[in-house]
Amino acid sequence: MKKHTIISLFFAAAFAISAQAQTVIGTKNTTLVLDTKTGGDLGIAYYGAALDDVQSVFDAGFRSHRAYAPFGQHSAVDYTIAVTHPDGNKTLVLPIVDVKEEAWEGGKIVTVTTKDPVYPVVVKNFFKSYEQQDLIETWAEIGNDGKKPLTLGRYFSGSLPFRGGDVWISTLYGTWANEGRVNTEPLTRGYKVIKNTDGTRNSHTAHAEAMISLDGKPAENSGRVIGVALEWGGDYELRFKSNDDDYNMFYAGICDENSEYILEKGERFTTPALAYTYSAQGLSGVSRNFHNWGRKYRLAHGDKERKVLLNSWEGVYFDINEPGMDQMMGDIASMGGELFVMDDGWFGDKYPRLTDNSSLGDWIVDRNKLPHGIGWLVEHATQHGIKFGIWIEPEMTNNPSELYEAHPDWVLGTPNRPNDYGRGGTQLVLDMCNPAVQDFVVDVVDKIMTENPQIDYIKWDANMPVQSRHSKYLKHQGHLEVEYWRGFAKACDRIRAKYPDITIQCCASGGGRANWGVLPWFDEFWVSDNTDALQRVYMQWGTSYFFPAIAMASHISATPNHTVFRTTALKYRIDVAMSGRLGMEIQPKNMTEEEKTLCRNAIAQYKEIRPVVQFGDIYRLVSPYDNKGIASMMYVSEEKDKAVFYWWKLENMYDSHFPRVCMAGLDPCKQYRVKELNRVDLQPLKFEGKVFDGLFLMQNGLEIPYSNEVEYHKKNDWSSRVLYLEEVK
Ligand code: DGJ
């Protein structure tokens, strides 16, 4: 805090001395130096650890790079913006005409206005600092001050130069049921492009976030790392380019392929923000910055604990009925759960939703399945002492559905070609560009909530990409991608304005919507349809690079697992699920009393550690991707008085040898008592109840037994531990 004050005073002074040349943006531990000389190009001269003396950057000979390079006049370099003027000219030049700084409660906003001296194009670049979270957002506003429309061929959010060397990048890739996988590679010469063109979901196959490690192969808790995240739910492109001059460039923005945008006279186009953060504490340091920023500024209700829930999907799939729902509600209540979510299959009148090939759009209760309606379920949930939640997929419809019969023009697709169907062979995407569709989507939520104001939670699903890239509503088809998301945002804004308090999960065939673009309206996302605990270790690991545990829905499910058919021990499934937002996705009536007791105890213990898991600082320790046979991580409370440590065995071979895991993030001078959670072993661990100082735990760690020592007939090849550390004063 003190250091920060000194730095801020210095920046004020530095700005006064060289206001014409530089603008300095400081956060607690980082500095961004912009070249902002009037008449010159907007440049980034430095981004990294906080500087005491900005002049050093120039004295040391660091080179500045354009922050928002236009295409055409200097087209030997890559660019963030490209326009075609009404006369067909494609060149753009953007000298700075004005620089403005203003304070906001969390930092400051710098606005750099640039203007083409020949053509009436004005671009404002914004830089917003979040001082305490060490994060900076940048975005652009592109304006057409001319009398005729012009065409935007590229409209990225921004770029960031970083020094070459032994630079590595870590990005997330995957597919349905395998989201959030980490790919780590050295950055080599040329281009590396990460992009997504799904249309409705954007994080199954690749993610709009990345880590750039500047000190060689990335480490979790050491080394300089820049983290980047594009705050956008739609198609995107991240580009890494190695320059010829020892510097690399990173560019990010909406994917502009086949998405030229006609900017009407007087119109302003605002890009999504690109967020970046820097840490010298390795990948986990960057994750902590994203998590802190996200919880405070970007995630719906990032400061509120999430409830432990049971979701009906893997338990009963479409087999929804009153006694079944009531039984599940009773069961989760008896295990200490706080919420029940009725998933897909509850709706449809003329076309009841019996499987995935009909009824989306017909958000009326199926009276054959639920004769007394939703109200009866809500009442019963209340009687069980829990809350009630419901599944919807409001952006979609099926043919057949009553909605489609009434509004065939509301779906995306060309009028002169057959529909291109998705899930179930009948699914279609509604045209969110159309305001009538936006009204409909708002009404779906409004109707459910008006009829049942006690509903606490909505699971908002999206199970189909945009397959047919045509809107019957839009004049310019190149706008589809942007207008879909503007329509989605408008609908979400209206829903949140009326229902600010409900919890809403974004789900998209699993983890298709894990991005900072949508999270302001959503409290959490479903990490994956794959609930297999072993594969979840890998997926949740990657996802945690950018997203906090409070947002990562992680459920205990049945075995054999419904996706990979692996049989894992219940304790293992619990121990993995407990590292995220704990829930269950199982038919409790198929569980034994012993299994229910294990879950009941786990839920009680999760409630105890919930503040640490959901609000604590993440320290990943041993990566599952490093093939050491185990994975381990921990959360530490802000005050460093509590911590939760996880250890999961990933392979089981006789005569295996695993590393002893050194902890991280503790206070070296504090004393911590160790307590095992979810214990199944016949004997307590050797260190159960013992007190260790933080330094010892961080330098040495604890000797974790490789197996769970249970009765002979219960032995299995899974092993995991969760330890709770509490400060002893
Ligand atoms: C996909 C989701 O990821 C699942 O959890 C479930 O809600 C199904 N859709 C329902 O159709």
Residues whose N, C-alpha, C, O or C-beta is under 5 A from the ligand:
A	BS01	DGJ	W313 D343 D344 D461 C507 A508 S509 G510 D529
